[in-house]
């Protein structure tokens, strides 16, 4: 059975793509606010206050990240006129302790400034 035609007296609602200027919009044009459904999100401009890192925490974090350290083979051919063993021992005995000391001092410096 065919559908009955709709009454011509009903107001035709515009479609969102009919709202632009120069388009064949209907007489009942809705404002663009009706179609704006984006939520307002306030952006956070300041960092949340956090707890300062202690020196022993920084050293522990460094040790976890470093793990057992690089293997001796990682230093092979890295420096001319130096063996892999020399480079590895310098890493273990000079550079790692220096970094740990610097991290410890940085952490201790955070607590002294309070």
N, CA, C and O of each residue as an XYZ file, in Angstrom:
456
protein
N       0.843     -1.161      0.000
C       0.000      0.000      0.000
C       0.899      1.237      0.000
O       1.844      1.292      0.786
N       0.641      2.219     -0.843
C       1.480      3.414     -0.910
C       1.286      4.289      0.325
O       0.222      4.316      0.943
N       2.357      4.999      0.652
C       2.292      5.884      1.811
C       1.521      7.139      1.447
O       1.510      7.590      0.302
N       0.884      7.675      2.457
C       0.140      8.913      2.245
C       1.127     10.072      2.207
O       2.073     10.084      2.994
N       0.940     11.040      1.326
C       1.858     12.181      1.263
C       1.783     13.000      2.545
O       0.726     13.121      3.164
N       2.929     13.561      2.929
C       2.985     14.386      4.129
C       2.321     15.718      3.855
O       2.252     16.187      2.719
N       1.845     16.295      4.906
C       1.181     17.583      4.792
C       2.206     18.653      4.435
O       3.318     18.641      4.963
N       1.856     19.559      3.567
C       2.741     20.630      3.142
C       2.863     21.709      4.208
O       3.742     22.566      4.115
N       2.002     21.685      5.217
C       2.024     22.732      6.229
C       3.141     22.522      7.258
O       3.446     23.437      8.023
N       3.746     21.348      7.289
C       4.828     21.104      8.247
C       6.058     21.915      7.856
O       6.388     22.055      6.679
N       6.714     22.434      8.862
C       7.917     23.224      8.632
C       9.070     22.268      8.330
O       9.285     21.310      9.072
N       9.797     22.512      7.274
C      10.906     21.651      6.883
C      12.127     22.048      7.695
O      12.521     23.214      7.701
N      12.727     21.083      8.382
C      13.907     21.360      9.202
C      15.140     21.349      8.301
O      15.280     20.480      7.441
N      16.029     22.316      8.503
C      17.222     22.367      7.656
C      18.210     21.266      8.031
O      18.226     20.784      9.163
N      19.002     20.895      7.094
C      20.060     19.924      7.332
C      21.340     20.700      7.592
O      21.483     21.821      7.103
N      22.265     20.142      8.342
C      23.479     20.895      8.692
C      24.231     21.419      7.474
O      24.840     22.487      7.546
N      24.204     20.706      6.379
C      24.939     21.156      5.210
C      24.185     22.230      4.437
O      24.727     22.791      3.484
N      22.944     22.530      4.827
C      22.175     23.589      4.179
C      22.328     24.929      4.891
O      21.702     25.904      4.475
N      23.134     25.015      5.945
C      23.191     26.226      6.752
C      24.180     27.264      6.243
O      24.139     28.404      6.704
N      25.045     26.931      5.335
C      26.060     27.865      4.875
C      25.471     29.004      4.069
O      24.351     28.919      3.565
N      26.259     30.090      3.954
C      25.810     31.229      3.170
C      25.780     30.852      1.696
O      26.612     30.073      1.233
N      24.850     31.388      0.984
C      24.756     31.148     -0.441
C      24.122     29.821     -0.785
O      23.952     29.508     -1.964
N      23.771     29.037      0.207
C      23.123     27.766     -0.090
C      21.621     27.980     -0.128
O      21.122     29.033      0.268
N      20.935     27.014     -0.588
C      19.481     27.096     -0.655
C      18.890     26.681      0.678
O      18.204     25.663      0.769
N      19.154     27.466      1.710
C      18.646     27.108      3.029
C      17.168     27.433      3.114
O      16.659     28.310      2.417
N      16.513     26.719      3.967
C      15.079     26.895      4.138
C      14.801     28.105      5.008
O      15.720     28.671      5.600
N      13.565     28.500      5.089
C      13.205     29.689      5.845
C      13.452     29.509      7.334
O      13.664     30.492      8.045
N      13.429     28.284      7.814
C      13.657     28.025      9.235
C      15.117     27.597      9.423
O      15.391     26.427      9.690
N      16.035     28.525      9.287
C      17.456     28.206      9.430
C      17.830     28.248     10.900
O      17.585     29.245     11.580
N      18.419     27.178     11.388
C      18.829     27.103     12.785
C      20.192     27.754     12.940
O      20.980     27.809     11.996
N      20.457     28.240     14.132
C      21.764     28.845     14.370
C      22.819     27.746     14.420
O      22.505     26.580     14.663
N      24.067     28.128     14.189
C      25.132     27.129     14.171
C      25.390     26.572     15.564
O      26.024     25.525     15.695
N      24.906     27.256     16.622
C      25.094     26.765     17.981
C      24.349     25.457     18.218
O      24.768     24.652     19.049
N      23.263     25.238     17.507
C      22.507     24.004     17.689
C      23.320     22.793     17.260
O      23.107     21.694     17.772
N      24.239     22.977     16.337
C      25.000     21.858     15.805
C      26.393     21.764     16.407
O      27.128     20.822     16.110
N      26.771     22.719     17.245
C      28.082     22.708     17.867
C      28.010     21.855     19.126
O      27.488     22.297     20.149
N      28.526     20.651     19.056
C      28.435     19.732     20.183
C      29.785     19.475     20.831
O      29.908     18.555     21.640
N      30.811     20.269     20.496
C      32.127     20.061     21.075
C      32.119     20.483     22.538
O      31.644     21.572     22.861
N      32.633     19.646     23.421
C      32.665     20.020     24.836
C      33.770     21.032     25.103
O      34.783     21.058     24.404
N      33.571     21.847     26.098
C      34.588     22.805     26.504
C      35.537     22.098     27.460
O      35.118     21.594     28.502
N      36.805     22.064     27.108
C      37.806     21.422     27.946
C      38.817     22.478     28.351
O      39.478     23.083     27.506
N      38.926     22.688     29.636
C      39.868     23.680     30.139
C      41.267     23.073     30.096
O      41.503     21.997     30.645
N      42.182     23.765     29.446
C      43.538     23.242     29.350
C      44.302     23.569     30.621
O      44.107     24.618     31.235
N      45.169     22.656     31.000
C      45.963     22.837     32.204
C      47.274     23.498     31.811
O      48.063     22.924     31.060
N      47.504     24.688     32.310
C      48.702     25.423     31.931
C      49.815     25.273     32.950
O      50.977     25.517     32.625
N      49.495     24.881     34.166
C      50.515     24.731     35.188
C      50.722     23.256     35.479
O      49.790     22.455     35.411
N      51.964     22.911     35.804
C      52.244     21.540     36.189
C      51.722     21.302     37.595
O      51.726     22.193     38.444
N      51.280     20.098     37.812
C      50.841     19.743     39.152
C      52.063     19.678     40.061
O      53.106     19.163     39.658
N      51.947     20.189     41.274
C      53.103     20.135     42.166
C      53.431     18.689     42.499
O      52.550     17.904     42.849
N      54.680     18.356     42.388
C      55.093     16.980     42.650
C      56.131     16.925     43.745
O      56.665     17.945     44.181
N      56.395     15.750     44.165
C      57.398     15.525     45.191
C      58.766     15.589     44.536
O      58.948     15.042     43.448
N      59.724     16.236     45.164
C      61.068     16.329     44.596
C      61.780     14.992     44.752
O      61.518     14.231     45.683
N      62.675     14.730     43.827
C      63.412     13.477     43.832
C      64.545     13.550     44.853
O      65.264     14.546     44.932
N      64.688     12.499     45.619
C      65.791     12.375     46.568
C      66.989     11.797     45.823
O      66.831     11.138     44.795
N      68.185     12.048     46.345
C      69.402     11.570     45.699
C      69.449     10.062     45.560
O      69.831      9.547     44.508
N      69.063      9.342     46.617
C      69.109      7.880     46.545
C      68.078      7.339     45.558
O      68.290      6.285     44.957
N      66.960      8.052     45.384
C      65.967      7.639     44.390
C      66.523      7.804     42.974
O      66.310      6.947     42.116
N      67.235      8.908     42.734
C      67.826      9.137     41.413
C      68.891      8.095     41.098
O      68.969      7.603     39.972
N      69.708      7.760     42.087
C      70.750      6.745     41.883
C      70.108      5.393     41.603
O      70.556      4.670     40.713
N      69.064      5.040     42.352
C      68.369      3.768     42.130
C      67.755      3.727     40.736
O      67.832      2.707     40.050
N      67.146      4.832     40.316
C      66.566      4.905     38.980
C      67.642      4.722     37.907
O      67.424      4.025     36.916
N      68.793      5.347     38.108
C      69.914      5.205     37.175
C      70.378      3.756     37.113
O      70.619      3.230     36.026
N      70.506      3.104     38.265
C      70.956      1.712     38.298
C      69.953      0.780     37.630
O      70.345     -0.169     36.951
N      68.668      1.043     37.818
C      67.643      0.219     37.168
C      67.704      0.403     35.658
O      67.642     -0.571     34.907
N      67.826      1.657     35.210
C      67.866      1.935     33.775
C      69.119      1.356     33.139
O      69.085      0.872     32.007
N      70.215      1.408     33.867
C      71.478      0.914     33.334
C      71.539     -0.608     33.367
O      72.183     -1.222     32.516
N      70.882     -1.212     34.331
C      70.934     -2.665     34.468
C      72.340     -3.102     34.822
O      72.964     -2.533     35.717
N      72.835     -4.096     34.136
C      74.196     -4.580     34.371
C      75.218     -3.733     33.632
O      76.422     -3.945     33.773
N      74.752     -2.791     32.857
C      75.670     -1.954     32.098
C      75.934     -2.555     30.730
O      75.533     -3.684     30.447
N      76.605     -1.800     29.895
C      76.891     -2.308     28.555
C      77.958     -3.399     28.605
O      78.840     -3.363     29.463
N      77.887     -4.354     27.706
C      78.923     -5.392     27.679
C      80.245     -4.819     27.163
O      80.274     -3.776     26.509
N      81.316     -5.511     27.465
C      82.640     -5.052     27.016
C      82.693     -4.927     25.497
O      83.392     -4.067     24.960
N      81.957     -5.783     24.818
C      81.989     -5.760     23.353
C      81.377     -4.484     22.782
O      81.629     -4.143     21.627
N      80.579     -3.778     23.578
C      79.975     -2.536     23.093
C      81.022     -1.451     22.880
O      80.798     -0.511     22.118
N      82.167     -1.578     23.550
C      83.210     -0.564     23.457
C      84.261     -0.878     22.397
O      85.152     -0.065     22.150
N      84.164     -2.048     21.771
C      85.173     -2.438     20.778
C      85.156     -1.480     19.598
O      84.117     -1.267     18.973
N      86.303     -0.910     19.300
C      86.446     -0.023     18.155
C      85.798      1.337     18.333
O      85.764      2.128     17.390
N      85.283      1.628     19.523
C      84.610      2.910     19.746
C      85.616      4.054     19.821
O      85.339      5.164     19.368
N      86.780      3.779     20.394
C      87.804      4.816     20.545
C      89.108      4.327     19.927
O      89.587      3.243     20.260
N      89.675      5.116     19.037
C      90.960      4.697     18.475
C      92.044      4.741     19.561
O      92.005      5.595     20.447
N      92.972      3.853     19.490
C      94.091      3.765     20.436
C      93.665      3.337     21.836
O      94.449      3.475     22.775
N      92.455      2.826     22.005
C      91.993      2.301     23.296
C      91.372      0.935     23.060
O      90.658      0.721     22.081
N      91.657      0.011     23.975
C      91.051     -1.316     23.852
C      89.646     -1.285     24.451
O      89.283     -0.356     25.172
N      88.875     -2.307     24.143
C      87.526     -2.416     24.688
C      87.585     -2.550     26.205
O      86.733     -2.007     26.909
N      88.592     -3.275     26.717
C      88.725     -3.454     28.162
C      89.034     -2.119     28.849
O      88.476     -1.825     29.906
N      89.922     -1.311     28.254
C      90.236     -0.005     28.836
C      88.988      0.886     28.887
O      88.723      1.532     29.900
N      88.237      0.914     27.803
C      87.031      1.746     27.750
C      85.989      1.259     28.753
O      85.339      2.062     29.423
N      85.836     -0.058     28.852
C      84.851     -0.618     29.777
C      85.226     -0.323     31.226
O      84.363      0.044     32.023
N      86.490     -0.477     31.573
C      86.939     -0.196     32.942
C      86.788      1.287     33.273
O      86.417      1.630     34.396
N      87.067      2.165     32.321
C      86.887      3.600     32.553
C      85.416      3.919     32.757
O      85.067      4.748     33.598
N      84.557      3.267     31.992
C      83.111      3.444     32.171
C      82.706      3.033     33.585
O      82.014      3.775     34.282
N      83.146      1.839     34.004
C      82.754      1.311     35.312
C      83.361      2.091     36.477
O      82.679      2.370     37.463
N      84.628      2.438     36.365
C      85.347      2.994     37.515
C      85.371      4.521     37.563
O      85.681      5.088     38.611
N      85.057      5.195     36.474
C      85.132      6.657     36.461
C      83.786      7.303     36.129
O      83.290      8.141     36.881
N      83.205      6.909     35.004
C      82.007      7.607     34.520
C      80.776      7.276     35.365
O      80.053      8.184     35.775
N      80.529      6.000     35.628
C      79.348      5.615     36.415
C      79.398      6.217     37.821
O      78.393      6.774     38.265
N      80.532      6.130     38.548
C      80.561      6.771     39.871
C      80.356      8.286     39.804
O      79.723      8.866     40.686
N      80.891      8.929     38.759
C      80.702     10.372     38.602
C      79.221     10.708     38.423
O      78.715     11.646     39.039
N      78.530      9.941     37.581
C      77.101     10.183     37.347
C      76.303      9.930     38.625
O      75.405     10.704     38.960
N      76.625      8.852     39.339
C      75.918      8.558     40.591
C      76.116      9.678     41.609
O      75.173     10.076     42.293
N      77.354     10.189     41.708
C      77.639     11.270     42.646
C      76.862     12.530     42.259
O      76.311     13.214     43.121
N      76.821     12.833     40.954
C      76.085     14.017     40.489
C      74.592     13.873     40.777
O      73.946     14.841     41.176
N      74.042     12.681     40.581
C      72.627     12.455     40.881
C      72.357     12.585     42.376
O      71.350     13.162     42.785
N      73.258     12.050     43.180
C      73.095     12.140     44.633
C      73.124     13.598     45.078
O      72.310     14.013     45.904
N      74.061     14.379     44.532
C      74.150     15.798     44.886
C      72.927     16.572     44.413
O      72.456     17.476     45.103
N      72.412     16.219     43.238
C      71.210     16.888     42.732
C      70.037     16.614     43.657
O      69.281     17.524     43.993
N      69.884     15.365     44.066
C      68.795     15.008     44.977
C      68.951     15.656     46.334
O      67.968     16.106     46.922
N      70.176     15.711     46.846
C      70.417     16.345     48.139
C      70.225     17.850     48.043
O      69.805     18.485     49.010
N      70.528     18.424     46.886
C      70.324     19.858     46.678
C      68.856     20.227     46.695
O      68.502     21.333     47.103
N      67.982     19.309     46.254
C      66.539     19.567     46.276
C      66.019     19.683     47.698
O      65.115     20.476     47.963
N      66.577     18.903     48.616
C      66.077     18.928     49.990
C      66.637     20.115     50.761
O      65.994     20.593     51.696
N      67.829     20.605     50.391
C      68.421     21.735     51.100
C      67.715     23.041     50.775
O      67.712     23.960     51.594
N      67.115     23.139     49.588
C      66.478     24.390     49.180
C      65.117     24.589     49.828
O      64.525     25.657     49.677
N      64.609     23.609     50.535
C      63.289     23.726     51.168
C      63.354     24.468     52.453
O      62.331     24.654     53.111
